[in-house]
Amino acid sequence: MVLTLRTRCKAEFVDITAALNRWIAERGLRHGALLLFVPHTTAGLTINENADPDVAADLLAALERLAPAEAPWRHREGNAPAHVKALLTGCSQLVAIEDGRLALGTWQGVFFCEFDGPRERRVHLHWIASAEGEGPRRDR
């Protein structure tokens, strides 16, 4: 399964937590894990606080300080900082599923990290069954 997103800014964090929980519920998944993978070299995934939007703004600002646009980059395509930021956030996350929902902490959310937008982007979703072998609900 692929979750398709349309980002709106050059750099932004898009909270995809609710979309992921809907995907889990629609399939009747109860326990296991969800593997998320971004097939883009200028985007990433992270799990962080989603209660206060200033946290995402601070994280974007920190990444900009680590990989500023005005640095003397050799990569001349103009998106070298986006590649560095994607490297720092990573391209995948593995999240436990408990009782039909992502097993996140109280303040946590899953974010798609855009660093070279706006664009249409994809997040690949792959469910991994729990050791108990509990699969999706099957209608009879």
N, C-alpha and C positions, 0 to 999 in steps of 0.2 A: 504494500500500500504506500502511496505517496501523498503527502500533505503539500498542496501547492499554496504558496503565499505571494502576495504582491506587496513589496515594501514601498515606502513612500519617501524615504530620506536617504541621503548619502550614507549616514551611519545611524542605526537605531537598534534597539532591543525590542523584539516583538514577543509578547507573552503568548505562548501557544499552549499553556497548561489546560485551559478549558477545552480546546479542540482535541487535545490528546485524551482527556478524560471522556469526552463524547465518543471518540473512536473506540476506546476500551469498552464503554457501555453498549454501544451498538453491536459489538461482537460477543457480548456476554462473557468477557474474560474476567476471571475472578482472582487468580493468583499466578504469579510468574514474573516476567520482566519485559520491559519494552526497550528495544534497541532503537535509538534514533541516529540517523546518519545524514549529513549534509554533503552532497556531491559537488561542492563549490569551493574554490580555493580562496575566495574573498568573503567568506561568511563562516559562521560557526554556531555553536550551541553552548549554552551555559545554564546552570541551575543556581539561582540566587534569590535574594529577597524580592517579592512582588507586592508587598504591602505599601511601600513608600516609593513613588516614582522617582524621587530624588536619588535613590540608590542606583538605578539604571543610568541616570544622567551623570552621576559621579563616576561610575565604571567606564562609561564612554569617554569622559574627560580624562581619566587616568590612562586609558589605552591611547588616546591622542597624544598625551605627554610622552608615552613610551615609543610611539611610532608617529612622529609628526609629519605632516604633508611636506613641510619645507626642508626636511633633511636631505642630504645629498645622495639620493637613491640612484643606483646604477640602472635599475629596471625603468625604462623610459615610457612605459605604457601609461603611467600616471596613477597606478593603483598599488604601488609597492607597499605603502602603509597598510592597505587593506589585507595584503598577504601576511604581513607580520601580525596584525591583530587576529586574523583567522588562526594563525599558528598558536597564538597565546590562548585563545578560547577553546580550540580543538574542534574537530569535525563530528564528534559522536558523544553520546551519553547513553548510559544504561541505567534505567530506573525501575525499581521494584514495583510490582502491582500487588496490592493487598486489598481484599474485599471489593474488587471491582474498580479501584481507583489508584492513581499514582500514589505511592507511599512517600510523599514529600513531608517535610517539616512544616510547622504552622505558618511560617513566613516565606516558604520557598515556592518558586515558580520555575517553569522551564521557558527559556528564552531562545528564540532564533536571533542570532546576532548578524545584522547587516553591516558591512563595511565598505561596499562599493555600489550602492543603490542610486536611485530606485530601480528595482528589477523584479521580474518574476523569479521565484526561487522554489526549491523543492526540499522537503525533508522526508527521507525514507523511513518507514515505520515497520518494525519486525517484532512480533510477539514471540517470546521464548517461554515455553511451558515450565511450570514449577517442577521440582523434583518429585512431588506427589503425583504428577501427571494430570492434574486437573486442566481440562481443556475448555474450549468455549461451550456455552450452552447450546444444546441441539434441540430444535423443535421436532416433535414426533408427529 
